[in-house]
Every structure is written in C-alpha cells, then in structure tokens.
Amino acid sequence: MTRLLLLCLVASTFASSLSSDWAKFNQFKLKFDKFYAPQDEAERFAVFQSNLERVDGLNALQKRDKVYHYLTKFMDLTPAEFRATVLMNVTAVPKRRVGHVANITARAGDLPSDFDWGTKADVVTPVKNQGQCGSCWDFSATETMESVCARAGYKLHKFSEQQIVDCDTNGNDQGCNGGWPDGAYAYVIGAGGIDSESSYPYTAEDGNCAFNPTVESCKITSWEWVTQSEDEGAMQKFVYANSPISICVDASSWQFYNGGVLEASSCTQNIDHCVQVTGWSQQSDQQAWNVRNIWGASWGVNGYIYLQYGQDTCAMAQHVTTPCVVDATTGKMFPPGCPSSPPS
C-alpha cells in the first residue's frame, strides 16, 4: 500500500510539472507568435522543457540575487540551433588586423556613473533584428556608422545592412555566415558609400549585389581601433567623448538573457557575435556596460544586455572599433585623431 501511494504521488507530481510546463510553453508561443506544424510541436515542447531546466541551472549559478535567465524567443531552440540561427561561424578568421589606435582625450574624472548615447536625441537608431542570418558583424558596423555620422553633424539615418551582406566580398566577410566590422568599414570605403536602409532594405539572407550609387552624404573615410589592449577604461573615455562603439563578443550564453548584469563567469572568450556599446550604467551594486543587441526589442531589456564592467566580459574588449568620417561642420576628422585614410 505504501509503495502504491508513493507511485501515485510521483505520478501526480509529474503530471503537475508537465501541466505547468505546458502552460509556460503556451505562454511562450503566445508572447512570441510561435506556430508549429502538428508533427513538430512535440519536438519543440521537448526542447522547451530541456531549456527550462537549463534556465533553472543557470539562475542557480548566479552569484547575485538578480535573476537574469528566463523565457526568450529562443526557448524552443537547442544550443546548436541557436548558434546556427543568430551567431557567426568565424573560427578561421583572425580577430585582429593592423590599424590605427584611437587617441583617447577624456579624463577619468570627467566620467559620470551613468551615461548612454541612446538617451540623447538623434544619435542611436532603434533596436534592430538580424533575423536568421549571421550578419551581426554588419549590423554592428552600420549601427556604429549611423551613430558616428550623427555625432559628426549629419542627420541620423538607418544605413543598409543588406548592401554589405550582398556586396562585401572581402575574404574575411561572408554575409550571413559571419565577418568583422572593420571589414564592413573597408568595404564601404572602397564602394564609395552606403545606401539607406529604405533604398536597399534588409532581407536576412544572402543576395546579389544591387548597390545604388545614390548614397548617404556622410562618407566613411577610414576606421580605427578604440583599444588593442582590452582597456575598458579607454573604451569608456572614448564613448563619453565621442560616440557609441562596435564590439565583438561571445554570445553563446545570451540565449535566455532577460535582465540584470551578465557576469564574466557566465561567458567564454570565443567570439561569435558583434554588437554596439552605447554607454554604461550602475546596476544595483555594480557598474555595467549598456550593450545594444540586434535580436529585436522583445529580447533582453528592450533589446539591450548589461555586461559586467572591467572583466572583459564575453571578450567584449578584444575587438573594439569605430569608423572615421569628416565632420560636417568643421571639415576635420571625427572622432578627433582618426586617420584620414584607411589602413593599408
């Protein structure tokens, strides 16, 4: 009798857990407009259940009480599927190239505890979505070109990511298979400019080059490293004095991010994604970078993630670049100290 009661209790607990998981799965489908063919639903539910366990395990490892892992639009993907959907495969590509390193002019004493270009008028475009294409390197570059041009006195425009996906044939840049922001800058310089997003809209897939010579007035003339020594203090000073910057990171642990500060212990150093730093902030008792992602505004904190400051979190300080333009008002290079021609 005792054994029978125990079996009944286990069965009841399992049924209750299954019912709870189904409720969460239905909530997930409703929130993110997910629809599956009847033959696929059971498989996606099984992946979802597995990811619920992963989320519980990740949250249990957090050193702080801020829970940051929960339901995201990637809850129905295995780690391999997540990587194939939005991350880059750039294992054979060198992370660094020769280039000028920025002249940092701001002083540490000038820096406030919170600063973000996204809160300033006409410097940062709205959060974008790369879709199922590993074009993050391209978005990181175009978003930073948009911001630098705006800071140099030009009107804020959305630039064409699709032009770079289709037309950049540099050996290290491979459209939806990945690339590097400095390669995107080099392409735009060589092409003589970049179209607007409205003129050459994004399709989230590799296509044939259809470059329109009617390009935006802000011309990219060169690019530079913000740091080549993982100096986050230099990055912070540069952002404050000039503009948002492009970074590349290891985003393999970002699948379920839902808020709070992602700490360095949660990441590896295997770069597979590129994004934009717009500023920094004080989050609870620690300072964090404000990083604008490209998975839509429904992901993370309105499309952003907070990365722990000062620890090279997710390799964020290893591939940090900015484009250079001619200031619309002064005729000088912006950011100040930028080279007027690209590295050879």
Secondary structure, DSSP 8 states (H G I E B T S, - for coil): -HHHHHHHHHHHHHHHHHHHHHHHHHHHHHHTT----HHHHHHHHHHHHHHHHHHHHHHHH-SSS---B---TTTTS-HHHHHHHHS---TTS-S-----B------GGG--S-EEGGGSTTSS----B--SS--HHHHHHHHHHHHHHHHTTS----B-HHHHHHH---TT--GGG---HHHHHHHHHHHT---BTTTS---SS-------S---S--EEEEEEEESS--HHHHHHHHHHT--EEEEE--TT-TTB-SSEE-GGG--S---EEEEEEEEEEETTEEEEEEE-SB-TTSTBTTEEEEETTTTGGGTTSSEEEEEEE-TTT-SEESTT--SS---
